[in-house]
Amino acid sequence: MELQSTNIEVAADQIAECPEAQKFVQDVISGLDEFRLYSSEDFITVVGNVISGTGLDRQGESASVADLEALVSAVEEGAFFLRREHDPLIHPIGRIIAAKMFQVPQTEKYFVVGIIGFYDASKLPSFASKGIDVSNLPHGDASVIDTPEEARALVEFNPHEIPPTAVVEMLKTAPPSVGLGEAIQSRKGVISLAILQISASIWLLSKTPFGTKFQERLGEKAADASVAFLKWISETVSGKLRELTGRETRLVISFQYKECTVEFVLSGKEGPAATSEAVGALESAANQSLLLVEALLPAMPIRLTYGYDVSAKRWFPIHATTRREGVITDQPYLISVQTLQGGFSVGGRRLPLIEKGANAIQRKTE
């Protein structure tokens, strides 16, 4: 895309009052080609906006200077993608191209300016366009170098979305393989989903040949851990999420494979029977996802997301985020440029979980 065809917008508040911030925005825009992840990365619009700061947000929280520095560092790594309302079922709609921290003149307050590029979803490539037939993946040599001593799963959430008491109830019946993560999920959108994230060892979801040595060493212990884990998700976790009112929910079950996060997302609308079927189909889907990650390796996949089709009773890949090819999706989320011109919300993880008296949740111990 030619730079002159790019729609440029700059926030008129803190940026307008800070000449250094204005110059940063203009410098990035004028040298946009230097910031593209890959030569064909195309943006339908580019926006300069304040994405975080040390002032109080709508949740009564404030970021520290160290938090802002970490945010800038994450952006500088080159793959800080943005999702629509943090919904994992929607592919990233853009990327923070560059970011820099500034000080509010004559104050001790700081803020981060981000240059955000939004994608034209109608032009995002599909898996097929990249030569990948998701229904007929070649069987490669899937392998995991690091073999854990035991299977584990960690629960993370945002207490502004899900009451800590609900998570306490979930953990009461959790199997020994499940514990509470050390961080909380942080999402600052006006419209925020209630998202429960469960990061699991690959062994709890996939029983492929590469795990034979692990399974031989632990014997029935590994199989029992997997059965107990999936039963807990189907019966307890999904049931507690259905009890939440006033919010849409997402249950995200993920594992790490070859530097790619593979996640399986339930929308919260499946109902008890469909949820049970979805959980029952996780093993097969996890096995298939390894083959898809292998097929995506030339593109350097960062995240691969699966959704569940209630009618077809199967999991299917809905999008992948990669360093060399950007976003790949079979379900482009079309959105008008005007809709993008609102507020911005950056999500992440924050330590520690137990703070400000919120010690009702303790790390689950075996």
SETORSE-602886 format. One record per residue (C-alpha): residue number from 1; z, y, x; residue in three letters. Coordinates in nm, 4 decimals. Layout:
// SETORSE-602886
+-----+----------+----------+----------+------+
: pos :       c3 :       c2 :       c1 : code :
+-----+----------+----------+----------+------+
: NUM :        Z :        Y :        X :  ALA :
...
+-----+----------+----------+----------+------+
// end
This chain:
// SETORSE-602886
+-----+----------+----------+----------+------+
: pos :       c3 :       c2 :       c1 : code :
+-----+----------+----------+----------+------+
:   1 :   0.0000 :   0.0000 :   0.0000 :  MET :
:   2 :  -0.0851 :   0.3431 :   0.1264 :  GLU :
:   3 :   0.2179 :   0.5668 :   0.1747 :  LEU :
:   4 :   0.0726 :   0.8426 :  -0.0400 :  GLN :
:   5 :   0.0625 :   0.6079 :  -0.3401 :  SER :
:   6 :   0.4337 :   0.5357 :  -0.3092 :  THR :
:   7 :   0.6644 :   0.6949 :  -0.5639 :  ASN :
:   8 :   0.9409 :   0.8715 :  -0.3661 :  ILE :
:   9 :   1.2706 :   0.9879 :  -0.5139 :  GLU :
:  10 :   1.5726 :   1.1371 :  -0.3387 :  VAL :
:  11 :   1.9195 :   1.1758 :  -0.4935 :  ALA :
:  12 :   2.0101 :   1.5392 :  -0.5492 :  ALA :
:  13 :   2.3864 :   1.5204 :  -0.4943 :  ASP :
:  14 :   2.5402 :   1.4148 :  -0.1634 :  GLN :
:  15 :   2.2058 :   1.3763 :   0.0087 :  ILE :
:  16 :   2.0995 :   1.7274 :  -0.0929 :  ALA :
:  17 :   2.4237 :   1.8662 :   0.0533 :  GLU :
:  18 :   2.3800 :   1.6854 :   0.3857 :  CYS :
:  19 :   2.0832 :   1.7956 :   0.6020 :  PRO :
:  20 :   2.1258 :   1.4914 :   0.8288 :  GLU :
:  21 :   2.0961 :   1.2590 :   0.5290 :  ALA :
:  22 :   1.7874 :   1.4398 :   0.4064 :  GLN :
:  23 :   1.6271 :   1.4028 :   0.7477 :  LYS :
:  24 :   1.7149 :   1.0325 :   0.7571 :  PHE :
:  25 :   1.5431 :   0.9760 :   0.4214 :  VAL :
:  26 :   1.2307 :   1.1628 :   0.5254 :  GLN :
:  27 :   1.2157 :   0.9941 :   0.8671 :  ASP :
:  28 :   1.2330 :   0.6461 :   0.7164 :  VAL :
:  29 :   0.9739 :   0.7294 :   0.4519 :  ILE :
:  30 :   0.7331 :   0.8784 :   0.7031 :  SER :
:  31 :   0.7691 :   0.5721 :   0.9255 :  GLY :
:  32 :   0.7873 :   0.3131 :   0.6495 :  LEU :
:  33 :   0.5500 :   0.0686 :   0.8183 :  ASP :
:  34 :   0.8040 :   0.0182 :   1.0974 :  GLU :
:  35 :   1.0600 :  -0.1110 :   0.8480 :  PHE :
:  36 :   0.8486 :  -0.3714 :   0.6696 :  ARG :
:  37 :   0.9705 :  -0.7306 :   0.7086 :  LEU :
:  38 :   0.6108 :  -0.8506 :   0.7243 :  TYR :
:  39 :   0.2783 :  -0.6695 :   0.7343 :  SER :
:  40 :   0.1901 :  -0.7245 :   0.3682 :  SER :
:  41 :   0.5301 :  -0.6236 :   0.2261 :  GLU :
:  42 :   0.4403 :  -0.3874 :  -0.0561 :  ASP :
:  43 :   0.6600 :  -0.1498 :  -0.2561 :  PHE :
:  44 :   0.5788 :  -0.0032 :  -0.5945 :  ILE :
:  45 :   0.8350 :   0.2718 :  -0.5404 :  THR :
:  46 :   1.0708 :   0.3835 :  -0.2637 :  VAL :
:  47 :   1.3993 :   0.5591 :  -0.3405 :  VAL :
:  48 :   1.6524 :   0.7386 :  -0.1210 :  GLY :
:  49 :   1.9973 :   0.7050 :  -0.2761 :  ASN :
:  50 :   2.3689 :   0.6851 :  -0.2023 :  VAL :
:  51 :   2.4576 :   0.3160 :  -0.2199 :  ILE :
:  52 :   2.8269 :   0.3223 :  -0.1245 :  SER :
:  53 :   3.1077 :   0.5532 :  -0.0178 :  GLY :
:  54 :   3.4773 :   0.5896 :   0.0482 :  THR :
:  55 :   3.5450 :   0.7608 :  -0.2856 :  GLY :
:  56 :   3.6888 :   0.5729 :  -0.5839 :  LEU :
:  57 :   3.4341 :   0.3749 :  -0.7858 :  ASP :
:  58 :   3.4410 :   0.2941 :  -1.1570 :  ARG :
:  59 :   3.6628 :  -0.0065 :  -1.0858 :  GLN :
:  60 :   3.9243 :   0.2113 :  -0.9160 :  GLY :
:  61 :   3.8422 :   0.0733 :  -0.5721 :  GLU :
:  62 :   3.7192 :   0.2434 :  -0.2577 :  SER :
:  63 :   3.5391 :   0.1184 :   0.0505 :  ALA :
:  64 :   3.6784 :   0.1760 :   0.3982 :  SER :
:  65 :   3.4756 :   0.3157 :   0.6854 :  VAL :
:  66 :   3.4715 :  -0.0377 :   0.8275 :  ALA :
:  67 :   3.3255 :  -0.1629 :   0.4980 :  ASP :
:  68 :   3.0503 :   0.0983 :   0.5159 :  LEU :
:  69 :   2.9747 :   0.0108 :   0.8769 :  GLU :
:  70 :   2.9483 :  -0.3565 :   0.7797 :  ALA :
:  71 :   2.7086 :  -0.2649 :   0.4998 :  LEU :
:  72 :   2.4850 :  -0.0707 :   0.7381 :  VAL :
:  73 :   2.4910 :  -0.3605 :   0.9844 :  SER :
:  74 :   2.3912 :  -0.6043 :   0.7098 :  ALA :
:  75 :   2.0948 :  -0.3844 :   0.6164 :  VAL :
:  76 :   1.9914 :  -0.3542 :   0.9797 :  GLU :
:  77 :   1.9577 :  -0.7312 :   0.9962 :  GLU :
:  78 :   1.6444 :  -0.6724 :   0.7894 :  GLY :
:  79 :   1.6842 :  -0.8872 :   0.4803 :  ALA :
:  80 :   1.9172 :  -0.7082 :   0.2367 :  PHE :
:  81 :   1.7513 :  -0.7931 :  -0.0952 :  PHE :
:  82 :   1.8571 :  -0.6517 :  -0.4323 :  LEU :
:  83 :   1.8864 :  -0.8369 :  -0.7601 :  ARG :
:  84 :   1.8589 :  -0.6926 :  -1.1085 :  ARG :
:  85 :   2.2170 :  -0.6508 :  -1.2357 :  GLU :
:  86 :   2.3197 :  -0.9114 :  -0.9730 :  HIS :
:  87 :   2.1699 :  -1.1860 :  -1.1910 :  ASP :
:  88 :   2.0947 :  -1.4917 :  -0.9742 :  PRO :
:  89 :   1.8425 :  -1.6127 :  -1.2332 :  LEU :
:  90 :   1.6240 :  -1.3070 :  -1.1614 :  ILE :
:  91 :   1.4428 :  -1.2903 :  -0.8310 :  HIS :
:  92 :   1.5191 :  -0.9963 :  -0.6001 :  PRO :
:  93 :   1.3454 :  -0.6851 :  -0.7315 :  ILE :
:  94 :   1.3536 :  -0.4991 :  -0.4022 :  GLY :
:  95 :   1.5143 :  -0.4544 :  -0.0646 :  ARG :
:  96 :   1.7289 :  -0.1956 :   0.1127 :  ILE :
:  97 :   1.4849 :  -0.1007 :   0.3859 :  ILE :
:  98 :   1.7236 :   0.1075 :   0.5957 :  ALA :
:  99 :   2.0745 :   0.2511 :   0.5688 :  ALA :
: 100 :   2.2946 :   0.4983 :   0.7532 :  LYS :
: 101 :   2.6482 :   0.6332 :   0.7121 :  MET :
: 102 :   2.7183 :   1.0072 :   0.6847 :  PHE :
: 103 :   3.0285 :   1.2226 :   0.6477 :  GLN :
: 104 :   3.0669 :   1.4580 :   0.3550 :  VAL :
: 105 :   3.0758 :   1.8088 :   0.5114 :  PRO :
: 106 :   3.4267 :   1.9495 :   0.5617 :  GLN :
: 107 :   3.5978 :   1.6355 :   0.4250 :  THR :
: 108 :   3.7229 :   1.2983 :   0.5454 :  GLU :
: 109 :   3.4928 :   1.1174 :   0.3026 :  LYS :
: 110 :   3.1945 :   0.9088 :   0.4080 :  TYR :
: 111 :   2.8927 :   0.7671 :   0.2265 :  PHE :
: 112 :   2.5982 :   0.5413 :   0.2999 :  VAL :
: 113 :   2.2419 :   0.6393 :   0.2178 :  VAL :
: 114 :   2.0029 :   0.3543 :   0.1547 :  GLY :
: 115 :   1.6262 :   0.3649 :   0.1414 :  ILE :
: 116 :   1.5372 :   0.1174 :  -0.1313 :  ILE :
: 117 :   1.1937 :  -0.0307 :  -0.1784 :  GLY :
: 118 :   1.1138 :  -0.1953 :  -0.5123 :  PHE :
: 119 :   0.8538 :  -0.4678 :  -0.5458 :  TYR :
: 120 :   0.5729 :  -0.4960 :  -0.7982 :  ASP :
: 121 :   0.6727 :  -0.8262 :  -0.9589 :  ALA :
: 122 :   0.3190 :  -0.8872 :  -1.0827 :  SER :
: 123 :   0.2066 :  -0.9125 :  -0.7202 :  LYS :
: 124 :   0.4762 :  -1.1481 :  -0.5936 :  LEU :
: 125 :   0.3346 :  -1.4781 :  -0.4656 :  PRO :
: 126 :   0.4006 :  -1.8091 :  -0.6394 :  SER :
: 127 :   0.4922 :  -2.1341 :  -0.4678 :  PHE :
: 128 :   0.1420 :  -2.2660 :  -0.5397 :  ALA :
: 129 :  -0.0180 :  -1.9609 :  -0.3775 :  SER :
: 130 :   0.1673 :  -2.0569 :  -0.0598 :  LYS :
: 131 :   0.0278 :  -2.4081 :  -0.0749 :  GLY :
: 132 :   0.3475 :  -2.5636 :  -0.2098 :  ILE :
: 133 :   0.3294 :  -2.8056 :  -0.5043 :  ASP :
: 134 :   0.6918 :  -2.8137 :  -0.6208 :  VAL :
: 135 :   0.6226 :  -3.1219 :  -0.8335 :  SER :
: 136 :   0.4829 :  -3.3196 :  -0.5414 :  ASN :
: 137 :   0.6669 :  -3.2305 :  -0.2236 :  LEU :
: 138 :   0.6017 :  -3.4306 :   0.0930 :  PRO :
: 139 :   0.8915 :  -3.6428 :   0.2114 :  HIS :
: 140 :   0.9826 :  -3.4945 :   0.5468 :  GLY :
: 141 :   1.2622 :  -3.5864 :   0.7826 :  ASP :
: 142 :   1.5544 :  -3.4038 :   0.6223 :  ALA :
: 143 :   1.8437 :  -3.3955 :   0.8646 :  SER :
: 144 :   2.1800 :  -3.2275 :   0.8995 :  VAL :
: 145 :   2.3101 :  -3.1872 :   1.2528 :  ILE :
: 146 :   2.6677 :  -3.0894 :   1.1713 :  ASP :
: 147 :   2.8473 :  -3.3711 :   0.9924 :  THR :
: 148 :   3.1757 :  -3.2547 :   0.8339 :  PRO :
: 149 :   3.4859 :  -3.4685 :   0.8414 :  GLU :
: 150 :   3.5210 :  -3.4359 :   0.4653 :  GLU :
: 151 :   3.3431 :  -3.2865 :   0.1668 :  ALA :
: 152 :   3.4748 :  -2.9486 :   0.0525 :  ARG :
: 153 :   3.4013 :  -2.6911 :  -0.2169 :  ALA :
: 154 :   3.5289 :  -2.3327 :  -0.2369 :  LEU :
: 155 :   3.5544 :  -2.1136 :  -0.5479 :  VAL :
: 156 :   3.4875 :  -1.7391 :  -0.5316 :  GLU :
: 157 :   3.4786 :  -1.4822 :  -0.8122 :  PHE :
: 158 :   3.5240 :  -1.1173 :  -0.9017 :  ASN :
: 159 :   3.8573 :  -1.0497 :  -1.0812 :  PRO :
: 160 :   3.6934 :  -0.7605 :  -1.2674 :  HIS :
: 161 :   3.4588 :  -1.0139 :  -1.4271 :  GLU :
: 162 :   3.6717 :  -1.3271 :  -1.4595 :  ILE :
: 163 :   4.0485 :  -1.3097 :  -1.5201 :  PRO :
: 164 :   4.2407 :  -1.4650 :  -1.2296 :  PRO :
: 165 :   4.4429 :  -1.6627 :  -1.4838 :  THR :
: 166 :   4.1239 :  -1.8407 :  -1.5919 :  ALA :
: 167 :   4.0559 :  -1.9469 :  -1.2334 :  VAL :
: 168 :   4.4170 :  -2.0628 :  -1.1961 :  VAL :
: 169 :   4.3672 :  -2.2875 :  -1.4985 :  GLU :
: 170 :   4.0452 :  -2.4284 :  -1.3511 :  MET :
: 171 :   4.2126 :  -2.5082 :  -1.0211 :  LEU :
: 172 :   4.5030 :  -2.6897 :  -1.1850 :  LYS :
: 173 :   4.2770 :  -2.9843 :  -1.2612 :  THR :
: 174 :   4.0450 :  -2.9496 :  -0.9615 :  ALA :
: 175 :   3.9993 :  -3.2521 :  -0.7346 :  PRO :
: 176 :   4.1372 :  -3.2402 :  -0.3783 :  PRO :
: 177 :   3.7942 :  -3.1439 :  -0.2420 :  SER :
: 178 :   3.8112 :  -2.8052 :  -0.4191 :  VAL :
: 179 :   3.9918 :  -2.4981 :  -0.2883 :  GLY :
: 180 :   3.9972 :  -2.1230 :  -0.3379 :  LEU :
: 181 :   3.7751 :  -1.9180 :  -0.1088 :  GLY :
: 182 :   3.9291 :  -1.6481 :   0.1093 :  GLU :
: 183 :   3.7016 :  -1.3733 :  -0.0266 :  ALA :
: 184 :   3.6248 :  -1.2240 :  -0.3640 :  ILE :
: 185 :   3.2826 :  -1.1445 :  -0.4961 :  GLN :
: 186 :   3.2240 :  -0.7701 :  -0.5266 :  SER :
: 187 :   2.9755 :  -0.6316 :  -0.7772 :  ARG :
: 188 :   2.9774 :  -0.2706 :  -0.8907 :  LYS :
: 189 :   2.7142 :  -0.2573 :  -1.1627 :  GLY :
: 190 :   2.7736 :  -0.0863 :  -1.4974 :  VAL :
: 191 :   2.6501 :  -0.4023 :  -1.6663 :  ILE :
: 192 :   2.8065 :  -0.6852 :  -1.4729 :  SER :
: 193 :   2.7796 :  -1.0541 :  -1.5422 :  LEU :
: 194 :   3.0767 :  -1.2841 :  -1.5009 :  ALA :
: 195 :   2.9680 :  -1.5000 :  -1.2094 :  ILE :
: 196 :   3.1643 :  -1.7934 :  -1.0721 :  LEU :
: 197 :   3.0442 :  -1.9071 :  -0.7306 :  GLN :
: 198 :   3.1214 :  -2.2569 :  -0.6027 :  ILE :
: 199 :   3.0036 :  -2.3213 :  -0.2477 :  SER :
: 200 :   3.0038 :  -2.6926 :  -0.1772 :  ALA :
: 201 :   2.9399 :  -2.9286 :   0.1085 :  SER :
: 202 :   2.5932 :  -3.0745 :   0.0783 :  ILE :
: 203 :   2.7537 :  -3.4192 :   0.0620 :  TRP :
: 204 :   2.9075 :  -3.3442 :  -0.2782 :  LEU :
: 205 :   2.5650 :  -3.2914 :  -0.4346 :  LEU :
: 206 :   2.3047 :  -3.4849 :  -0.2380 :  SER :
: 207 :   2.3069 :  -3.8512 :  -0.1346 :  LYS :
: 208 :   1.9909 :  -3.8719 :   0.0727 :  THR :
: 209 :   1.9333 :  -4.1094 :   0.3665 :  PRO :
: 210 :   2.0315 :  -3.8427 :   0.6209 :  PHE :
: 211 :   2.3860 :  -3.8710 :   0.4878 :  GLY :
: 212 :   2.4098 :  -4.2459 :   0.5479 :  THR :
: 213 :   2.6285 :  -4.2219 :   0.8583 :  LYS :
: 214 :   2.8625 :  -3.9819 :   0.6817 :  PHE :
: 215 :   2.8869 :  -4.2105 :   0.3793 :  GLN :
: 216 :   2.9390 :  -4.5190 :   0.5964 :  GLU :
: 217 :   3.2272 :  -4.3517 :   0.7794 :  ARG :
: 218 :   3.4065 :  -4.2348 :   0.4645 :  LEU :
: 219 :   3.2955 :  -4.5193 :   0.2394 :  GLY :
: 220 :   3.4006 :  -4.4881 :  -0.1228 :  GLU :
: 221 :   3.5975 :  -4.1718 :  -0.0470 :  LYS :
: 222 :   3.2739 :  -3.9702 :  -0.0305 :  ALA :
: 223 :   3.1366 :  -4.1149 :  -0.3530 :  ALA :
: 224 :   3.4654 :  -4.0634 :  -0.5343 :  ASP :
: 225 :   3.4823 :  -3.6996 :  -0.4181 :  ALA :
: 226 :   3.1332 :  -3.6315 :  -0.5526 :  SER :
: 227 :   3.2031 :  -3.7915 :  -0.8901 :  VAL :
: 228 :   3.5326 :  -3.6056 :  -0.9304 :  ALA :
: 229 :   3.3756 :  -3.2754 :  -0.8269 :  PHE :
: 230 :   3.0848 :  -3.2974 :  -1.0717 :  LEU :
: 231 :   3.3118 :  -3.4144 :  -1.3536 :  LYS :
: 232 :   3.5423 :  -3.1162 :  -1.2933 :  TRP :
: 233 :   3.2482 :  -2.8755 :  -1.3122 :  ILE :
: 234 :   3.1104 :  -3.0327 :  -1.6294 :  SER :
: 235 :   3.4370 :  -3.0627 :  -1.8195 :  GLU :
: 236 :   3.6727 :  -2.7927 :  -1.6883 :  THR :
: 237 :   3.4799 :  -2.5126 :  -1.5186 :  VAL :
: 238 :   3.2005 :  -2.4785 :  -1.7731 :  SER :
: 239 :   3.4529 :  -2.5021 :  -2.0572 :  GLY :
: 240 :   3.6662 :  -2.2192 :  -1.9172 :  LYS :
: 241 :   3.3614 :  -1.9996 :  -1.8653 :  LEU :
: 242 :   3.2581 :  -2.0533 :  -2.2279 :  ARG :
: 243 :   3.5989 :  -1.9171 :  -2.3326 :  GLU :
: 244 :   3.5214 :  -1.5787 :  -2.1760 :  LEU :
: 245 :   3.4209 :  -1.3201 :  -2.4345 :  THR :
: 246 :   3.2262 :  -0.9973 :  -2.4072 :  GLY :
: 247 :   3.0238 :  -1.1012 :  -2.1000 :  ARG :
: 248 :   2.7338 :  -1.3218 :  -2.0128 :  GLU :
: 249 :   2.8310 :  -1.5808 :  -1.7547 :  THR :
: 250 :   2.6600 :  -1.7520 :  -1.4643 :  ARG :
: 251 :   2.7883 :  -2.0605 :  -1.2851 :  LEU :
: 252 :   2.6403 :  -2.0846 :  -0.9364 :  VAL :
: 253 :   2.6782 :  -2.4084 :  -0.7394 :  ILE :
: 254 :   2.5426 :  -2.3821 :  -0.3879 :  SER :
: 255 :   2.5226 :  -2.5449 :  -0.0475 :  PHE :
: 256 :   2.3802 :  -2.4520 :   0.2907 :  GLN :
: 257 :   2.0859 :  -2.6311 :   0.4485 :  TYR :
: 258 :   1.9040 :  -2.5171 :   0.7630 :  LYS :
: 259 :   2.0220 :  -2.1543 :   0.7327 :  GLU :
: 260 :   1.9086 :  -2.1434 :   0.3697 :  CYS :
: 261 :   2.1464 :  -2.1126 :   0.0754 :  THR :
: 262 :   2.0354 :  -2.3466 :  -0.2022 :  VAL :
: 263 :   2.1851 :  -2.2515 :  -0.5377 :  GLU :
: 264 :   2.1788 :  -2.4085 :  -0.8828 :  PHE :
: 265 :   2.2482 :  -2.1618 :  -1.1631 :  VAL :
: 266 :   2.3653 :  -2.2324 :  -1.5181 :  LEU :
: 267 :   2.3129 :  -1.9428 :  -1.7577 :  SER :
: 268 :   2.6223 :  -2.0086 :  -1.9694 :  GLY :
: 269 :   2.4065 :  -2.0656 :  -2.2783 :  LYS :
: 270 :   2.3466 :  -2.4376 :  -2.2319 :  GLU :
: 271 :   2.6343 :  -2.5670 :  -2.4438 :  GLY :
: 272 :   2.8595 :  -2.8648 :  -2.3602 :  PRO :
: 273 :   2.5979 :  -3.1399 :  -2.4015 :  ALA :
: 274 :   2.3254 :  -2.9637 :  -2.2020 :  ALA :
: 275 :   2.5756 :  -2.8649 :  -1.9324 :  THR :
: 276 :   2.6762 :  -3.2287 :  -1.8919 :  SER :
: 277 :   2.3093 :  -3.3252 :  -1.8608 :  GLU :
: 278 :   2.2477 :  -3.0478 :  -1.6074 :  ALA :
: 279 :   2.5401 :  -3.1546 :  -1.3907 :  VAL :
: 280 :   2.4238 :  -3.5152 :  -1.4145 :  GLY :
: 281 :   2.0823 :  -3.4103 :  -1.2851 :  ALA :
: 282 :   2.2210 :  -3.2150 :  -0.9875 :  LEU :
: 283 :   2.1981 :  -3.4985 :  -0.7358 :  GLU :
: 284 :   1.8267 :  -3.5514 :  -0.7949 :  SER :
: 285 :   1.7615 :  -3.1760 :  -0.7896 :  ALA :
: 286 :   1.9617 :  -3.1327 :  -0.4688 :  ALA :
: 287 :   1.7583 :  -3.4056 :  -0.3009 :  ASN :
: 288 :   1.4362 :  -3.2351 :  -0.4106 :  GLN :
: 289 :   1.5588 :  -2.8962 :  -0.2929 :  SER :
: 290 :   1.5901 :  -3.0235 :   0.0636 :  LEU :
: 291 :   1.2214 :  -3.1111 :   0.0631 :  LEU :
: 292 :   1.1348 :  -2.7663 :  -0.0715 :  LEU :
: 293 :   1.3410 :  -2.5974 :   0.1994 :  VAL :
: 294 :   1.1497 :  -2.8057 :   0.4545 :  GLU :
: 295 :   0.8204 :  -2.6903 :   0.3028 :  ALA :
: 296 :   0.9368 :  -2.3283 :   0.3180 :  LEU :
: 297 :   1.0546 :  -2.3380 :   0.6806 :  LEU :
: 298 :   0.7492 :  -2.1514 :   0.8180 :  PRO :
: 299 :   0.8468 :  -1.8610 :   0.5903 :  ALA :
: 300 :   1.2103 :  -1.8708 :   0.7126 :  MET :
: 301 :   1.3873 :  -1.9190 :   0.3763 :  PRO :
: 302 :   1.7141 :  -1.7359 :   0.3186 :  ILE :
: 303 :   1.7872 :  -1.8396 :  -0.0394 :  ARG :
: 304 :   1.6351 :  -2.0910 :  -0.2810 :  LEU :
: 305 :   1.7394 :  -2.0709 :  -0.6459 :  THR :
: 306 :   1.7066 :  -2.3328 :  -0.9191 :  TYR :
: 307 :   1.7456 :  -2.2873 :  -1.2938 :  GLY :
: 308 :   1.7926 :  -2.5525 :  -1.5618 :  TYR :
: 309 :   1.5382 :  -2.6163 :  -1.8365 :  ASP :
: 310 :   1.7305 :  -2.7420 :  -2.1397 :  VAL :
: 311 :   1.4171 :  -2.8630 :  -2.3198 :  SER :
: 312 :   1.2750 :  -3.0520 :  -2.0236 :  ALA :
: 313 :   1.6240 :  -3.1582 :  -1.9114 :  LYS :
: 314 :   1.5529 :  -3.0843 :  -1.5488 :  ARG :
: 315 :   1.6201 :  -2.8361 :  -1.2719 :  TRP :
: 316 :   1.3284 :  -2.6357 :  -1.1357 :  PHE :
: 317 :   1.2885 :  -2.3811 :  -0.8529 :  PRO :
: 318 :   1.2568 :  -2.0295 :  -0.9926 :  ILE :
: 319 :   1.2434 :  -1.8231 :  -0.6751 :  HIS :
: 320 :   1.2891 :  -1.8225 :  -0.3006 :  ALA :
: 321 :   1.3745 :  -1.5341 :  -0.0690 :  THR :
: 322 :   1.2284 :  -1.5545 :   0.2799 :  THR :
: 323 :   1.2113 :  -1.3405 :   0.5935 :  ARG :
: 324 :   0.8410 :  -1.3865 :   0.6639 :  ARG :
: 325 :   0.6937 :  -1.3998 :   0.3133 :  GLU :
: 326 :   0.9480 :  -1.2030 :   0.1102 :  GLY :
: 327 :   1.0101 :  -1.3152 :  -0.2480 :  VAL :
: 328 :   0.8254 :  -1.6196 :  -0.3821 :  ILE :
: 329 :   0.8575 :  -1.6899 :  -0.7529 :  THR :
: 330 :   0.6938 :  -1.8729 :  -1.0412 :  ASP :
: 331 :   0.8736 :  -1.6470 :  -1.2904 :  GLN :
: 332 :   0.8013 :  -1.2805 :  -1.2073 :  PRO :
: 333 :   1.0432 :  -1.0414 :  -1.3766 :  TYR :
: 334 :   0.8346 :  -0.7484 :  -1.4928 :  LEU :
: 335 :   1.0133 :  -0.4145 :  -1.5176 :  ILE :
: 336 :   0.8883 :  -0.0604 :  -1.5574 :  SER :
: 337 :   0.9163 :   0.1875 :  -1.2720 :  VAL :
: 338 :   1.1117 :   0.4220 :  -1.5001 :  GLN :
: 339 :   1.3801 :   0.1585 :  -1.5505 :  THR :
: 340 :   1.4374 :   0.1471 :  -1.1772 :  LEU :
: 341 :   1.5330 :   0.5130 :  -1.1577 :  GLN :
: 342 :   1.8963 :   0.4626 :  -1.2534 :  GLY :
: 343 :   2.2175 :   0.4014 :  -1.0645 :  GLY :
: 344 :   2.2422 :   0.1464 :  -0.7888 :  PHE :
: 345 :   2.4963 :  -0.1259 :  -0.7284 :  SER :
: 346 :   2.5488 :  -0.3208 :  -0.4093 :  VAL :
: 347 :   2.7295 :  -0.6519 :  -0.4209 :  GLY :
: 348 :   2.8943 :  -0.8616 :  -0.1538 :  GLY :
: 349 :   3.2089 :  -1.0423 :  -0.0478 :  ARG :
: 350 :   3.5396 :  -0.8842 :   0.0487 :  ARG :
: 351 :   3.8545 :  -1.0045 :   0.2246 :  LEU :
: 352 :   4.1296 :  -1.0721 :   0.1527 :  PRO :
: 353 :   4.1511 :  -1.2175 :  -0.1957 :  LEU :
: 354 :   4.5286 :  -1.1687 :  -0.2347 :  ILE :
: 355 :   4.5984 :  -0.7967 :  -0.2358 :  GLU :
: 356 :   4.7462 :  -0.5203 :  -0.4476 :  LYS :
: 357 :   4.9911 :  -0.7609 :  -0.6085 :  GLY :
: 358 :   4.7171 :  -0.9938 :  -0.7266 :  ALA :
: 359 :   4.8975 :  -1.2939 :  -0.5843 :  ASN :
: 360 :   4.8855 :  -1.5002 :  -0.9014 :  ALA :
: 361 :   4.6147 :  -1.7021 :  -0.7315 :  ILE :
: 362 :   4.7181 :  -1.9022 :  -0.4301 :  GLN :
: 363 :   4.5037 :  -2.1156 :  -0.2070 :  ARG :
: 364 :   4.4853 :  -2.4631 :  -0.3594 :  LYS :
: 365 :   4.6560 :  -2.7127 :  -0.1326 :  THR :
: 366 :   4.6058 :  -3.0852 :  -0.1324 :  GLU :
+-----+----------+----------+----------+------+
// end
